[in-house]
Amino acid sequence: MSGRVVTRLAPLVLVLAASLSACGGDTDTDPPATDQSSSSSPSDSDSGSSSTGGGAAVTVTREGDSFTPNGERVELGVDQTLVLTIEADEAGELHVHSTPEQEIAYDAGTSEHEIVIDRPGVVEVESHEPDVILLQLEVR
């Protein structure tokens, strides 16, 4: 039984560790920028996810049929905004399997989209062509 608990807690520990490491070392006290020019900031983490004052942010990259991230779990609060920046070499559509379902159409290039989930649970964000789960939003 304890192995199952460790398996379930491992993604949570990884997300928390990444969040804590993203917070250290920067003494800049300015609030997060709200203009579009900040979306390509070199301070983005390798996984493309970060937490901002009132929400979270994830960068999704599509190169052909390859996506990054691939199955990453992101923690959100109920009604917390997730800003999804999509950098794609071709147009496509993502599906957010919430209730009700949400669809995010995007063009080639960089675009920004907001997702808000109003119920607790785990919500998958995926592409259907190709069939890839990009994110698992753990909403609490």
PELIN-V953513 format. One record per residue. N is the residue number from 1. RES is the residue in one letter. SS is DSSP state (2 for helix, 1 for strand, 0 for the rest). PHI is phi as a letter, one per 30 degrees, with the letter a starting at -180 (none if undefined). PSI is psi in whole degrees, -180 to 180 (* if undefined). Layout:
BEGIN
{{N/RES/SS/PHI/PSI} {N/RES/SS/PHI/PSI}}
END
This chain:
BEGIN
{{1/M/0/none/-38} {2/S/2/d/-28} {3/G/2/d/-37} {4/R/2/d/-39} {5/V/2/d/-44} {6/V/2/d/-42} {7/T/2/d/-39} {8/R/2/d/-33} {9/L/2/d/-20} {10/A/2/e/-49} {11/P/2/d/-37} {12/L/2/d/-44} {13/V/2/d/-42} {14/L/2/d/-43} {15/V/2/d/-43} {16/L/2/d/-41} {17/A/2/d/-42} {18/A/2/d/-39} {19/S/2/d/-43} {20/L/2/d/-40} {21/S/2/d/-29} {22/A/2/d/-22} {23/C/2/d/-20} {24/G/0/d/154} {25/G/0/i/-18} {26/D/0/c/117} {27/T/0/c/7} {28/D/0/d/123} {29/T/0/c/6} {30/D/0/d/145} {31/P/0/d/160} {32/P/0/e/141} {33/A/0/d/149} {34/T/0/c/-1} {35/D/0/d/163} {36/Q/2/d/-27} {37/S/2/d/-20} {38/S/2/d/-7} {39/S/2/d/-18} {40/S/2/c/30} {41/S/0/e/137} {42/P/0/d/-6} {43/S/0/d/-1} {44/D/0/d/143} {45/S/0/d/166} {46/D/0/e/-36} {47/S/0/d/-15} {48/G/0/i/8} {49/S/1/c/147} {50/S/1/a/169} {51/S/1/c/134} {52/T/0/c/175} {53/G/0/e/-57} {54/G/0/c/4} {55/G/1/a/-164} {56/A/1/b/162} {57/A/1/b/139} {58/V/1/b/137} {59/T/1/c/125} {60/V/1/c/130} {61/T/1/c/131} {62/R/1/c/124} {63/E/1/b/101} {64/G/0/i/-123} {65/D/0/c/10} {66/S/1/c/135} {67/F/1/b/146} {68/T/1/b/131} {69/P/0/d/174} {70/N/0/b/89} {71/G/0/i/9} {72/E/1/d/140} {73/R/1/c/131} {74/V/1/b/130} {75/E/1/d/135} {76/L/1/b/153} {77/G/0/d/157} {78/V/0/e/133} {79/D/0/i/13} {80/Q/0/d/141} {81/T/1/d/131} {82/L/1/c/121} {83/V/1/c/119} {84/L/1/c/112} {85/T/1/c/124} {86/I/1/c/122} {87/E/1/c/110} {88/A/1/b/144} {89/D/0/d/-5} {90/E/0/a/158} {91/A/0/d/156} {92/G/1/a/-165} {93/E/1/b/137} {94/L/1/c/150} {95/H/1/c/130} {96/V/1/c/112} {97/H/0/d/60} {98/S/0/c/-178} {99/T/0/c/111} {100/P/0/d/161} {101/E/0/d/148} {102/Q/1/b/143} {103/E/1/c/137} {104/I/1/b/105} {105/A/1/d/139} {106/Y/1/b/153} {107/D/0/c/171} {108/A/0/d/145} {109/G/1/j/-156} {110/T/1/c/132} {111/S/1/b/159} {112/E/1/b/136} {113/H/1/b/150} {114/E/1/c/138} {115/I/1/b/135} {116/V/1/b/127} {117/I/0/c/128} {118/D/0/c/11} {119/R/0/b/145} {120/P/0/d/154} {121/G/1/k/-173} {122/V/1/c/125} {123/V/1/b/126} {124/E/1/d/140} {125/V/1/c/122} {126/E/1/b/164} {127/S/1/c/142} {128/H/1/c/-19} {129/E/0/b/98} {130/P/0/d/165} {131/D/1/d/99} {132/V/1/b/131} {133/I/1/d/119} {134/L/1/c/-46} {135/L/1/b/151} {136/Q/1/b/111} {137/L/1/d/115} {138/E/1/c/102} {139/V/1/c/125} {140/R/0/b/*}}
END
